[in-house]
């Protein structure tokens, strides 16, 4: 972390602060009020890199807090990931898709509802798997717990039900589709908790 000791009494925080002060001094000496400096384009790149860095740091802290809560409450990491972490990841998509649908663009919200999790699953699992393989130097075992099996079964059922119901209604979404998908998640939630605490 920030106070990780490299050698002796030299910490990463000292190096970061020293480099940051030198860069800030250089920017202050080469910037003018009436026109931007020639290296202004670098600020956008640095802002993007810093955003990714902060997201990475905060994501690690959230996972650590969830693991601590799981140990304290004696709840497995699979359940915490499937309920708490997945819920936190999906709230933004839920709000955005709902607003888009209410603005008169239901197909955009409908497509985003499937496209966003698909991107997370394929790219997220793909990059995570590559990183795990690179770190271990070979293949790594995937443990399929009962909770994950329940999640996969409900996912397959809900996707199949959505496809069949939309096809039967001549590719139009209707109230029954929404009720079925919400009921599927409610059943998944109850079954997951039953499996966890059984």
C-alpha positions, 0 to 999 in steps of 0.5 A, a space after each residue: 500500500 501507500 506506506 509499504 516499506 521498500 528498503 530501510 525507512 523508504 516508503 512508497 508514499 515518500 517516493 510518490 509524494 516526491 515525484 508528485 511535488 516535482 511534477 507539480 512544480 514543473 507544471 506551475 513553472 511552464 503553465 500560463 494563464 492566457 494559453 494552455 501548455 503544449 503538454 495539456 493532452 497528457 492531463 486527459 491520459 493521466 486522468 484516465 490512468 488515475 481513474 482506473 487506479 482508484 477503481 482498482 484500489 477501491 475494488 480491492 478494499 470492497 472485496 477485503 471488507 466483504 471477505 471480513 464480513 463473510 468471516 465474521 458472519 460465517 457466510 461463504 464468499 460465493 453468497 456475498 459475491 452473488 448477493 452483495 457484490 453483484 447487487 452493488 454492480 447492478 444498481 447503476 445498470 438498473 437505474 440507467 436502463 430504467 431511465 432509458 426505458 422511461 424516456 421512450 427507448 425501451 429497446 435500448 434499455 432492453 438491449 443494455 440489460 443483456 449487453 452489460 452483464 454479457 460484457 462483464 461476464 465475458 471480458 471480466 472472466 476472460 481477463 481474470 482467468 488470464 491474470 490467474 493463469 499468468 500468476 500461477 504459471 499454469 491452469 488453476 482449478 475452478 471450484 463449483 460450489 452449490 451456490 454457484 450451481 444454483 446461480 448457473 441453473 437460474 441464469 440458464 432458466 431465466 435466459 431460456 424463459 426470456 427467449 421462449 416467451 419473447 418468441 411466443 409473443 412474436 418478439 414483443 416484450 410484455 408484462 408477463 416477461 417482467 413478472 417471470 424474470 423478477 419471480 426468477 430472481 426472488 426464487 434464486 434469492 430464497 434458494 441461495 439462502 436456503 442452500 447457504 444456511 442448510 
